[in-house]
């Protein structure tokens, strides 16, 4: 009887251990996918803002919606990279986690550029919006140059 209980407990422990390992791998993959979706959404809204600002496409009245979405997404960037999670699909360089101060500075620049863009969009000043779009996009490029694998 005692041997059966010990065998059952050993089996349960092994199953829990394997399950925990599988969950950790899934969680890392999910964290990468989550980050990638935030970055894709940033790119999409940033592209829409750039097209509206340049007068090439879109509806000027929708600028505020896209800028608001950018601000909401930018607010999630730092948290999206808190977990040191990578996968084959990850484009994040290990430097994100080995240089947390530098990465935090890059995120702060993105947040500042987003705030400037929000203020410019609210002003309706076409030149201010154009400059703010340029600065926002540059803050994205600067971070990608240092913390993202080359395309």
N, C-alpha and C positions, 0 to 999 in steps of 0.2 A: 504494500500500500504506500509506504513512505517512498519507495523507489519510483512508483508511478507519479506521485505528487512532485517529486524532484524533477523527473523527466518532463512533466507537463510545464512546470515553472521554467525550466531551461528552454523548452520550445517556445513558450510565450515570450521570454526575454529575447530570444533570437528573432522572432517575428517583429517585435517592437523595435529592435535595433535596426533591422533591415528596412522596416517601414519608415523609421525616422530618417535614415539615410536617403531613401527615395524621396521623402518630402523635402529634405534639404536641397536636393538636386532640382526638383520641380520648382521650389521657391526661388532658386537662383535664376532658372530659366524664365520664370514669370517676372522676376524683377527686371531682367534685361528687356523682355518684351514690353513691360510697362514703360521703362525709360525710353525705349525706341518709339513707342506710340506718342509719348509726350513730345519728343523731339520732332517727329513727323508732323504733329499738330502745330507746333511752333513754326515749322517751315511752311506749312500750308497757310496759316493765318498771316505770317510775315510776307509770304508771296502775294497774297491777296491785298494786303495793305500797300505793298510796293506798286502793284498794278493800278490800284485805285489812285494812289498819290501821283503817279505818272500820267494818269488820264488814259491809260492804254486799255483798261477793262474794268468791269465792276461798276457798282453804283456808289457814288460818293456818300450817300446817306448810310451806307453799310460800313463805312470806315470805323465808326465808333464800336460797332459790334466786334469787328476783327481785333481792334486795338484792346478792347476789354478782354477778349479771349486770350490775347497774348499776355496781358498782365496776369490773368489767372494762371496760365500755364507756367509763366516765368516763376511765379511764387511756388511752384511745385518742383522746380529743377533740383535745387539742393537736396531736398528730401528723397528724390528719385535716385540719387547717387549715394545715399547713406550706406546702403548695403553694398559691400564689395562683392558684387556678383558679376560673373562673366560667363560667356558661353561662346561657342564657335561663331555665333551670329553677332556677338557684341562688337561694336566699333569703338568702345571706350578703351583708352590706353590705361595700363596700370598706374600711370602717373596721376590719374584722378585720385587714387587712394594713397599713393606714396608722397604726393605733394598737396596735402589737403589745404594748406594755407593759400597756395597759388590758385588752386581750383576754386576755393571760396572767394578769392579776389575776382576771378573771372566771372563767377556767378553774380557777384556784387555789381560788376560792370554791366552785365546783362540786365539786372534789376534796375540800375540807374538809367540805362538806355530805354528801358520799357517805360519808366516813369516820365522821362523826357518826351517820349513818343505820345504817351497819353495826354500830357499837357499840350503838346503841339496840335494833336488831333482835336482837342477841345477848343483850341483857339481859332481853328479854321484858317490859319495863316499857311498858305500853300508852301511858301519857302521854308518856314519852320518845320512843317510836316516833312518836306523832302529831305531836309538836313537830319531830322530825327530818324527817318527811315534809314538813311545812309548809316548813321551812327549805330542804330540797332543791329543792322545787318553786319556791320563791322565787328560789333561785340560778339556776334555769333561766330564769325570767321576766326577771330582771335582765339576764342576758346577751342574751336575745332583744330586750329593749327597746333595747339599745345596738348590737347587732351583727347583727340580722336585719331584713329588710324587713317592713313592716307587713302583716298578713294582710288 
